Every structure is written in structure tokens, then in C-alpha cells.
Amino acid sequence: MKKLKYISLILLFFVLSSSTQKHEYYVSVTKMEYVKKQKSLQIISQIFIDDFEKLIRQRYDESITLAIANESKMVDTYIEKYLKFKLDIKINTSDRDFNFIGKEYRDDIVYCYLEIENVETIKTLEVKNEVLFDVYPEQQNILRTKINGRDKSFILISENNKAVLNFD
């Protein structure tokens, strides 16, 4: 079972990483790493540009186009607003807000950089990830964590959108 889960994660990551104009899978990958020296939880969320663009157009502004030279200055605002609404993080049972550091485009993926500062220690981590579920019910959000030297991975779907991790 564990081997099957591992193979599935690799396959889904490959699908997300491949550069294609049109894709059949609705997948995002969110990586979270605790950097003890900096006392921060560093987060990178990878989302297909066309899927995110569709969402932003439906939710905020129909004229928005992502990954163009003269991209609207509102794009970062919309991305941050949406992620803060759809990505909930609790550390040691306390709700924590993240800072939106910025984004970059590579191939057909937008990389969103987030950070939670002033994290002394992580004993428990609870992540609720509902990114793109409102546009694509079949969306799968892969969560990969590296906390206290331990790697864990989860696949979150609309019916099961939360992961709870213990590091005691």
C-alpha cells in the first residue's frame, strides 16, 4: 500500500511538472519545510497557470491574464487573497497566517512562495487545502512536508481536504 501511494505521488508530480498546453489532471503540489534556524515554515505552492487563471477570472476579474509581460498589478493581490481563503494552517493547534512572498512562472506552472515566521517548534501541523476545489471538483492537492527531519506526503481531495501531522 505504501509503495502504491509513493508511485502515485511520483506519477502525479510528473504530470504537474511536465510542460503541456492542455492537461487532463487537476493537481497542485504544496511543499512545506520547517527551517529551524530561521524559525519559519517555508511554503511553495505549485499550480497550473491555466487552472489558476480560470479561477481568478471567475472569482475576481474576467479580464485577468497570467504570465504575460504587462500582467495586471492586481494579480498578486488576488492570488494572496485566494490562498489565504483556501489554505488554512495550524501549528501546535493555533491558527497561523502566512506571508505571501511572491510568485514566479516556470513553464506552465505558477510557483507561489509563502512563509510563516516566528515558529519556535512544531509538534503538530494541521493543513486544510481547498485550492481549486471550487472550480475543479476532481482537483487533487498533494501536500509534501519536511518537518523536524521527517518527510510526509498526502493527497487531499474535496471530500478529504485536511491533513493532521504529529511530530512528538
N, C-alpha and C positions, 0 to 999 in steps of 0.2 A: 504494500500500500504506500509506504514511504517513497519507494523507488518510482512508483507511478506518479505521485504528487511532484516529485523532483523533475521527472521527464516532462510533465505538463507545464511546470513553471518555465523550464528551458524553452519549450516549444512556444509558449505564449510570449516570452521575452524576445525570441527570434522574430516572431510575427510583428511585434511592436517595433523592433529595431530595423526591420527591412524597409527599404525605401520603395514604396509603391504609390501610385496615384490613387488607386481605389482599393479599399480593403474590406474584407467580409467580417472581420472580427472587431469587436469594440472592447478595447483593452487599454488600461493605463497601468503604469508602474510607478509606485511611490516608494522611494528609498529613505529610510530614517537611520541616522547614525548618531550615537551619543559620543561627543568628543569631550572627555572628562577634563582635559587640560583647559579647554575653553569654557567649560561648564555650559555646553549648548547641545541641543538636539538639532542637527542639521538635516534638512529635508529637501529632496529633489523629487518633483512630481513630473512624470513624462506622459504627455497626452498628445494624441494625433491632432495636428493643426486643423484639419477639415472638420473633425468632430467638435473641437472646442469653438471654432469659428461659427458653426451652426448653432451651438448653444448660446453664444454671446449675441448672435443676431436675433434669436428667438426671445431671449430674456431681456436684452438691454438696448440694442441698436441695430436695426436691419442693414444699415449701410457699412458696417464694420467689415474690413478685410484684414486678416492677419498675415504677417510675414511679407509685407511689401515695404518698399523704401519710404513711402510717405504715410506710414501707419498712423492712425489716429492716436493722439496723446491720451485718449480715454481708455485704450486697451488695457494698460496696466491696472487702472482703477477697476475696470470690470473684472479682470482676472482675479485681483486681490479680493474684491467683494464676493465673488462667486466661491472662491476657495475657502474664505472664512465662513461662509454659509454652509458649505458641503463637507468640510473636513474638520472634524472635532477631535481634539487630542486632550487626554487627561494623563497627567503624570502624578503618580502616587495619590490617586483619586481626586486630584484637583484639576479643574478646567484650566488649560493654558492656551493663551493666544500666541500665535506665531507672527513674526515679521515677514512681510513679503519683500524679499531682497531684490528680485528682478526675474527676468526671463530671457531665454535665447532660443533661437530656432536652429535646428540642425536637421537636414533632410526634410522629412515631413512630420517632425515631432517638435512640440514646444516643451522646453525644459523650464519648469517653474522652481525657483530657489526660495526656500522658506527657512526660518530659524526660530527656535525658542531659546531665549537666553536665560541665564541665571538658574541653571538646573544643577543643583548640588549633587544629587544622586537619583537614580531611577530604580525603584523597587517594583513598581507596576506601571504599565503603559497600556492605555486603552485608546484605540483608534477607531473612529467611525468615519468611513469614507463613502460618501454618496455621490461622488463626482460622476457626472454624465448620466446618472440613473434616470433623471427627469427627461432626457432626450432619447436615450437608448436603454430600454428595459433589459436587454440582454448584455449590457455592459458588465465587464469583469474588471475589478480593480485589484491588481496584485500589490501586496504590501510586503516589502522586504526590510527587515530591521537588523541592525548590528548594535546591540546594547550590551555593555559590560563584557565585551568579547564574545558574545553569543549571537549567532545568526539564526533568524527565524523568518519564515515566509508564509504568507496566507493569500488565498484568493477570496476576495469579498464580492458578493453579488447582491442584488437589490433585496433579496429575502434574508440575507445574512451579511449585513454591511458593517459588522463590528468585530474587532479582534481585541482580546484581552490577554496581556502577557505578564507573567510574574518572573521576577529576577531575584528572588530571595535565595 
